[in-house]
Amino acid sequence: MKFNELNARDIYELFGNLYKEKHNSEYAGAGFIGNEMHLLRKLIDEYGPAQVACSVLNCIINNDNKVNVPYFAAGVEYYITPHNPIIYYSVIRWGTPKIKKLWRQFLILDAVWFPTATQRAQRKIILKELKEWAHGKASDKTRKRTNKKTSEQKKGRGGRTEV
């Protein structure tokens, strides 16, 4: 998943997939899909695609099956994470016990008010390791799109085939 290239459709699909995983039923939507896409586009413009993806994850995890895109969009500030969204999403979604342990250590070191030099160095090392792991994991999960129009030949005027 390339977080910086996500659009409203990708976020909507992510919302539907996470909803289906948690509740074992398809996301039905709330009214006209164009309105939901418009809300997601506004959120992406305001917060960025990676932050919106993390917010969707938090929204689905923290709510029951009555959640929908307009509900999420109205309360998005409650689901925003103060941490790096790519690392946060990767740890919550695909984290192994070792990675989750590193994440907890990072959170503890990040919460220290007056860190010592050793604590700052540890935090920096752990953050670097988490970033490398998260970016590697996110690039493993990329979705391949196919464009049917480019692979097929198109007919031009007069019935001749253009390549």
GROMACS elastic network, one bead per residue, 0.5 to 0.9 nm:
[ bonds ]
;  ai    aj funct       b0    kb
    1     4     6  0.89042   500
    1     5     6  0.84996   500
    1     6     6  0.81707   500
    1   137     6  0.85561   500
    1   138     6  0.50815   500
    1   139     6  0.59045   500
    1   140     6  0.74276   500
    1   141     6  0.50067   500
    1   143     6  0.62248   500
    2     5     6  0.55725   500
    2     6     6  0.67370   500
    2    50     6  0.86853   500
    2   138     6  0.65738   500
    2   139     6  0.65635   500
    2   141     6  0.82474   500
    2   142     6  0.62636   500
    2   143     6  0.83829   500
    3     6     6  0.55786   500
    3    49     6  0.61519   500
    3    51     6  0.87382   500
    3    53     6  0.78512   500
    3    86     6  0.72045   500
    3   138     6  0.79493   500
    4     7     6  0.87254   500
    4    48     6  0.76775   500
    4    49     6  0.58893   500
    4    50     6  0.62314   500
    5    49     6  0.73259   500
    5    50     6  0.87967   500
    6     9     6  0.79771   500
    6    10     6  0.57147   500
    6    11     6  0.67588   500
    6    44     6  0.86916   500
    6    49     6  0.56710   500
    6    50     6  0.76623   500
    6    53     6  0.85190   500
    7    10     6  0.53012   500
    7    11     6  0.63248   500
    7    12     6  0.86559   500
    7    40     6  0.84197   500
    7    41     6  0.73377   500
    7    44     6  0.75418   500
    7    49     6  0.70054   500
    8    11     6  0.51243   500
    8    12     6  0.60639   500
    8    13     6  0.86007   500
    8    36     6  0.88787   500
    8    37     6  0.57715   500
    8    38     6  0.78621   500
    8    39     6  0.85686   500
    8    40     6  0.53817   500
    8    41     6  0.53457   500
    8    42     6  0.89438   500
    8    43     6  0.89130   500
    8    44     6  0.73986   500
    8    49     6  0.85399   500
    9    12     6  0.50177   500
    9    13     6  0.61784   500
    9    14     6  0.85450   500
    9    37     6  0.69391   500
    9    40     6  0.84322   500
    9    41     6  0.89163   500
   10    13     6  0.50804   500
   10    14     6  0.60925   500
   10    15     6  0.85661   500
   11    15     6  0.60845   500
   11    16     6  0.85848   500
   11    37     6  0.89579   500
   11    40     6  0.73909   500
   11    49     6  0.80173   500
   11    52     6  0.76962   500
   11    53     6  0.63989   500
   11    56     6  0.79471   500
   12    15     6  0.50170   500
   12    16     6  0.62310   500
   12    17     6  0.86192   500
   12    36     6  0.81760   500
   12    37     6  0.73225   500
   12    40     6  0.76437   500
   12    69     6  0.80963   500
   13    16     6  0.50075   500
   13    17     6  0.60342   500
   13    18     6  0.85251   500
   14    17     6  0.50785   500
   14    18     6  0.60479   500
   14    19     6  0.83264   500
   14    53     6  0.76602   500
   14    56     6  0.78493   500
   14    57     6  0.85407   500
   15    18     6  0.53488   500
   15    19     6  0.59882   500
   15    20     6  0.85461   500
   15    27     6  0.81515   500
   15    53     6  0.84189   500
   15    56     6  0.62196   500
   15    57     6  0.76854   500
   15    60     6  0.77166   500
   15    68     6  0.86772   500
   15    69     6  0.79447   500
   16    19     6  0.50445   500
   16    20     6  0.60776   500
   16    21     6  0.86190   500
   16    26     6  0.68909   500
   16    27     6  0.53019   500
   16    28     6  0.85242   500
   16    29     6  0.87437   500
   17    20     6  0.50886   500
   17    21     6  0.61722   500
   17    22     6  0.87105   500
   17    26     6  0.80867   500
   17    27     6  0.81007   500
   18    21     6  0.50407   500
   18    22     6  0.62448   500
   18    23     6  0.85598   500
   18    56     6  0.84184   500
   18    57     6  0.72127   500
   18    60     6  0.67378   500
   18    61     6  0.86208   500
   19    22     6  0.53429   500
   19    23     6  0.59675   500
   19    24     6  0.76440   500
   19    25     6  0.74688   500
   19    26     6  0.71564   500
   19    27     6  0.62771   500
   19    60     6  0.63225   500
   19    61     6  0.88950   500
   19    65     6  0.77955   500
   19    67     6  0.87281   500
   20    23     6  0.53614   500
   20    25     6  0.50336   500
   20    26     6  0.52603   500
   20    27     6  0.65813   500
   21    24     6  0.56692   500
   21    25     6  0.78890   500
   21    26     6  0.89937   500
   22    25     6  0.82817   500
   22    60     6  0.76604   500
   22    61     6  0.78232   500
   22    65     6  0.85139   500
   23    26     6  0.81142   500
   23    64     6  0.83050   500
   23    65     6  0.65289   500
   25    28     6  0.87277   500
   27    68     6  0.80232   500
   28    31     6  0.88735   500
   28    68     6  0.86348   500
   29    32     6  0.77693   500
   29    33     6  0.69869   500
   29    36     6  0.81633   500
   29    68     6  0.65493   500
   29    69     6  0.74170   500
   30    33     6  0.74520   500
   30    35     6  0.89289   500
   30    36     6  0.76988   500
   30    68     6  0.64123   500
   30    69     6  0.72272   500
   30    70     6  0.73795   500
   31    34     6  0.87672   500
   31    35     6  0.77652   500
   31    36     6  0.81497   500
   32    35     6  0.56598   500
   32    36     6  0.70026   500
   33    36     6  0.51016   500
   33    37     6  0.62223   500
   33    38     6  0.86129   500
   34    37     6  0.50479   500
   34    38     6  0.61009   500
   34    39     6  0.86551   500
   35    38     6  0.50627   500
   35    39     6  0.63058   500
   35    40     6  0.87220   500
   35    70     6  0.84858   500
   36    39     6  0.51523   500
   36    40     6  0.62941   500
   36    41     6  0.86716   500
   36    69     6  0.60736   500
   36    70     6  0.64908   500
   36    73     6  0.88250   500
   37    40     6  0.50569   500
   37    41     6  0.60932   500
   37    42     6  0.86349   500
   37    69     6  0.87685   500
   38    41     6  0.50734   500
   38    42     6  0.62738   500
   38    43     6  0.86982   500
   39    42     6  0.52170   500
   39    43     6  0.63213   500
   39    44     6  0.87434   500
   39    69     6  0.78893   500
   39    70     6  0.71791   500
   39    73     6  0.65169   500
   40    43     6  0.50267   500
   40    44     6  0.61459   500
   40    45     6  0.86018   500
   40    52     6  0.83014   500
   40    69     6  0.79131   500
   40    70     6  0.88886   500
   40    73     6  0.72442   500
   41    44     6  0.50935   500
   41    45     6  0.61897   500
   41    46     6  0.86252   500
   42    45     6  0.51334   500
   42    46     6  0.62114   500
   42    47     6  0.86270   500
   43    46     6  0.50698   500
   43    47     6  0.58426   500
   43    48     6  0.72374   500
   43    49     6  0.81308   500
   43    52     6  0.68268   500
   43    73     6  0.72774   500
   43    76     6  0.83331   500
   44    47     6  0.54062   500
   44    49     6  0.50610   500
   44    50     6  0.84384   500
   44    51     6  0.81158   500
   44    52     6  0.63324   500
   45    48     6  0.58323   500
   45    49     6  0.79106   500
   47    50     6  0.81809   500
   47    51     6  0.60596   500
   47    52     6  0.65563   500
   47    80     6  0.89552   500
   48    51     6  0.56141   500
   48    52     6  0.63300   500
   48    53     6  0.88211   500
   49    52     6  0.51281   500
   49    53     6  0.61561   500
   49    54     6  0.87243   500
   50    53     6  0.51450   500
   50    54     6  0.63676   500
   50    55     6  0.86432   500
   50    84     6  0.89573   500
   50    85     6  0.57885   500
   50    86     6  0.63578   500
   50    89     6  0.85243   500
   51    54     6  0.51382   500
   51    55     6  0.61283   500
   51    56     6  0.86630   500
   51    80     6  0.67302   500
   51    81     6  0.74031   500
   51    84     6  0.84027   500
   51    85     6  0.54359   500
   51    86     6  0.80061   500
   52    56     6  0.61313   500
   52    57     6  0.86289   500
   52    76     6  0.82116   500
   52    79     6  0.88370   500
   52    80     6  0.76412   500
   52    85     6  0.86952   500
   53    56     6  0.51289   500
   53    57     6  0.63827   500
   53    58     6  0.87896   500
   53    85     6  0.80816   500
   53    86     6  0.89397   500
   53    89     6  0.77250   500
   54    57     6  0.50612   500
   54    58     6  0.62552   500
   54    59     6  0.85735   500
   54    79     6  0.78008   500
   54    80     6  0.71206   500
   54    81     6  0.72084   500
   54    85     6  0.60030   500
   54    86     6  0.78262   500
   54    88     6  0.72710   500
   54    89     6  0.55463   500
   55    58     6  0.50395   500
   55    59     6  0.59987   500
   55    60     6  0.85955   500
   55    72     6  0.84223   500
   55    76     6  0.66962   500
   55    77     6  0.83926   500
   55    78     6  0.83257   500
   55    80     6  0.52389   500
   55    81     6  0.71603   500
   55    85     6  0.88668   500
   56    59     6  0.50276   500
   56    60     6  0.61839   500
   56    61     6  0.85319   500
   56    69     6  0.89236   500
   56    72     6  0.74373   500
   56    76     6  0.84258   500
   56    79     6  0.75469   500
   56    80     6  0.89798   500
   57    60     6  0.53643   500
   57    61     6  0.61578   500
   57    62     6  0.85973   500
   57    79     6  0.84318   500
   57    89     6  0.75203   500
   57    92     6  0.86548   500
   57    93     6  0.84605   500
   58    61     6  0.51150   500
   58    62     6  0.59707   500
   58    63     6  0.85072   500
   58    78     6  0.89912   500
   58    79     6  0.56428   500
   58    80     6  0.79739   500
   58    81     6  0.85886   500
   59    62     6  0.53107   500
   59    63     6  0.60593   500
   59    67     6  0.79410   500
   59    72     6  0.66596   500
   59    76     6  0.81871   500
   59    78     6  0.85357   500
   59    79     6  0.60909   500
   60    63     6  0.55809   500
   60    64     6  0.75509   500
   60    65     6  0.83829   500
   60    67     6  0.74094   500
   60    72     6  0.89451   500
   61    64     6  0.81545   500
   62    79     6  0.89123   500
   63    66     6  0.75357   500
   63    67     6  0.64622   500
   64    67     6  0.64285   500
   65    68     6  0.83659   500
   66    71     6  0.89506   500
   67    70     6  0.84513   500
   67    71     6  0.61954   500
   67    72     6  0.70181   500
   68    71     6  0.53277   500
   68    72     6  0.61924   500
   68    73     6  0.86953   500
   69    73     6  0.60211   500
   69    74     6  0.85577   500
   70    73     6  0.50111   500
   70    74     6  0.60962   500
   70    75     6  0.87200   500
   71    74     6  0.52671   500
   71    75     6  0.65035   500
   71    76     6  0.84618   500
   72    75     6  0.54079   500
   72    76     6  0.56381   500
   72    79     6  0.84966   500
   73    76     6  0.51413   500
   73    77     6  0.86139   500
   74    77     6  0.82670   500
   75    78     6  0.57214   500
   75    79     6  0.73737   500
   76    79     6  0.53252   500
   76    80     6  0.64788   500
   77    80     6  0.53707   500
   77    81     6  0.88370   500
   78    81     6  0.85676   500
   80    83     6  0.89317   500
   80    85     6  0.88339   500
   81    84     6  0.76807   500
   81    85     6  0.68415   500
   81    88     6  0.79233   500
   82    85     6  0.79791   500
   83    86     6  0.87436   500
   83    87     6  0.78344   500
   83    88     6  0.66492   500
   84    87     6  0.55487   500
   84    88     6  0.60784   500
   84    89     6  0.86363   500
   84   131     6  0.88997   500
   85    89     6  0.59019   500
   85    90     6  0.83698   500
   86    89     6  0.53188   500
   86    90     6  0.60969   500
   86    91     6  0.85489   500
   86   131     6  0.80984   500
   86   134     6  0.65825   500
   86   135     6  0.73698   500
   86   138     6  0.78689   500
   87    90     6  0.51931   500
   87    91     6  0.60289   500
   87    92     6  0.85217   500
   87   130     6  0.66021   500
   87   131     6  0.61401   500
   87   133     6  0.82466   500
   87   134     6  0.52356   500
   87   135     6  0.76725   500
   88    91     6  0.53022   500
   88    92     6  0.61282   500
   88    93     6  0.83910   500
   88   103     6  0.86462   500
   88   134     6  0.84135   500
   89    92     6  0.53086   500
   89    93     6  0.58281   500
   89    94     6  0.80717   500
   89   134     6  0.83971   500
   90    93     6  0.51888   500
   90    94     6  0.54165   500
   90    95     6  0.63782   500
   90   133     6  0.85270   500
   90   134     6  0.55092   500
   90   135     6  0.83287   500
   90   137     6  0.70038   500
   90   138     6  0.69247   500
   91    94     6  0.56049   500
   91    96     6  0.77495   500
   91    99     6  0.68519   500
   91   100     6  0.63955   500
   91   103     6  0.74144   500
   91   130     6  0.84945   500
   91   134     6  0.72728   500
   92    95     6  0.58690   500
   92   100     6  0.79905   500
   94   137     6  0.78818   500
   95    98     6  0.78103   500
   95    99     6  0.55565   500
   95   100     6  0.58303   500
   95   134     6  0.89638   500
   96    99     6  0.51803   500
   96   100     6  0.61074   500
   96   101     6  0.85361   500
   97   100     6  0.50530   500
   97   101     6  0.60832   500
   97   102     6  0.86405   500
   98   101     6  0.51381   500
   98   102     6  0.63594   500
   98   103     6  0.87005   500
   99   103     6  0.61327   500
   99   104     6  0.86934   500
   99   130     6  0.75290   500
   99   133     6  0.85274   500
  100   104     6  0.62305   500
  100   105     6  0.86131   500
  101   104     6  0.51440   500
  101   105     6  0.62868   500
  101   106     6  0.86375   500
  102   105     6  0.50311   500
  102   106     6  0.61516   500
  102   107     6  0.86671   500
  102   126     6  0.67700   500
  102   127     6  0.88456   500
  102   129     6  0.88012   500
  102   130     6  0.76466   500
  103   107     6  0.62121   500
  103   108     6  0.86887   500
  103   126     6  0.80403   500
  103   127     6  0.85170   500
  103   130     6  0.75184   500
  104   107     6  0.50344   500
  104   108     6  0.62337   500
  104   109     6  0.86361   500
  105   108     6  0.51575   500
  105   109     6  0.62037   500
  105   110     6  0.84516   500
  105   123     6  0.81722   500
  105   126     6  0.79854   500
  106   109     6  0.51204   500
  106   110     6  0.58871   500
  106   111     6  0.85379   500
  106   122     6  0.84107   500
  106   123     6  0.59175   500
  106   124     6  0.88214   500
  106   126     6  0.63470   500
  106   127     6  0.69134   500
  107   111     6  0.61493   500
  107   112     6  0.89390   500
  107   123     6  0.88605   500
  108   111     6  0.52158   500
  108   112     6  0.67276   500
  109   112     6  0.55010   500
  109   115     6  0.76657   500
  109   119     6  0.65089   500
  109   120     6  0.76498   500
  109   122     6  0.79037   500
  109   123     6  0.59289   500
  110   113     6  0.81732   500
  110   115     6  0.86228   500
  110   120     6  0.86713   500
  110   123     6  0.70323   500
  111   115     6  0.89130   500
  112   115     6  0.56183   500
  112   119     6  0.86150   500
  115   118     6  0.78310   500
  115   119     6  0.55937   500
  115   120     6  0.61210   500
  116   119     6  0.51529   500
  116   120     6  0.62621   500
  116   121     6  0.86304   500
  117   120     6  0.51153   500
  117   121     6  0.61733   500
  117   122     6  0.86132   500
  118   121     6  0.50966   500
  118   122     6  0.61250   500
  118   123     6  0.85511   500
  119   122     6  0.50288   500
  119   123     6  0.60336   500
  119   124     6  0.85263   500
  120   123     6  0.50800   500
  120   124     6  0.61602   500
  120   125     6  0.86846   500
  121   124     6  0.51091   500
  121   125     6  0.62434   500
  121   126     6  0.86377   500
  122   125     6  0.51533   500
  122   126     6  0.60974   500
  122   127     6  0.84589   500
  123   126     6  0.51908   500
  123   127     6  0.59731   500
  123   128     6  0.85230   500
  124   127     6  0.51272   500
  124   128     6  0.61488   500
  124   129     6  0.86709   500
  125   128     6  0.51775   500
  125   129     6  0.62719   500
  125   130     6  0.86527   500
  126   129     6  0.51120   500
  126   130     6  0.61013   500
  126   131     6  0.85580   500
  127   130     6  0.50671   500
  127   131     6  0.60535   500
  127   132     6  0.85933   500
  128   131     6  0.51362   500
  128   132     6  0.62269   500
  128   133     6  0.86191   500
  129   132     6  0.52382   500
  129   133     6  0.61825   500
  129   134     6  0.85505   500
  130   133     6  0.51035   500
  130   134     6  0.59171   500
  130   135     6  0.84625   500
  131   134     6  0.50998   500
  131   135     6  0.59800   500
  131   136     6  0.83271   500
  132   135     6  0.54099   500
  132   136     6  0.60768   500
  132   137     6  0.85096   500
  133   136     6  0.51430   500
  133   137     6  0.60006   500
  133   138     6  0.85020   500
  134   137     6  0.50085   500
  134   138     6  0.59309   500
  134   139     6  0.84697   500
  135   138     6  0.50363   500
  135   139     6  0.60921   500
  135   140     6  0.85693   500
  136   139     6  0.52423   500
  136   140     6  0.62838   500
  136   141     6  0.89046   500
  137   140     6  0.50643   500
  137   141     6  0.65093   500
  138   141     6  0.52547   500
  138   142     6  0.67682   500
  139   142     6  0.54647   500
  140   143     6  0.89625   500
  146   150     6  0.88518   500
  146   151     6  0.87136   500
  147   150     6  0.58889   500
  147   151     6  0.69443   500
  148   151     6  0.53344   500
  148   152     6  0.62699   500
  149   152     6  0.54252   500
  149   153     6  0.74844   500
  149   154     6  0.76315   500
  150   153     6  0.73532   500
  150   154     6  0.85521   500
  152   163     6  0.86426   500
  153   161     6  0.68458   500
  153   162     6  0.65209   500
  153   163     6  0.57823   500
  154   160     6  0.89958   500
  154   161     6  0.62069   500
  154   162     6  0.57891   500
  154   163     6  0.68334   500
  155   158     6  0.84090   500
  155   159     6  0.60857   500
  155   160     6  0.60249   500
  155   162     6  0.58833   500
  155   163     6  0.86152   500
  156   159     6  0.59600   500
  156   160     6  0.58185   500
  156   161     6  0.60119   500
  156   162     6  0.60687   500
  157   160     6  0.67415   500
  157   161     6  0.87015   500
  158   161     6  0.89262   500
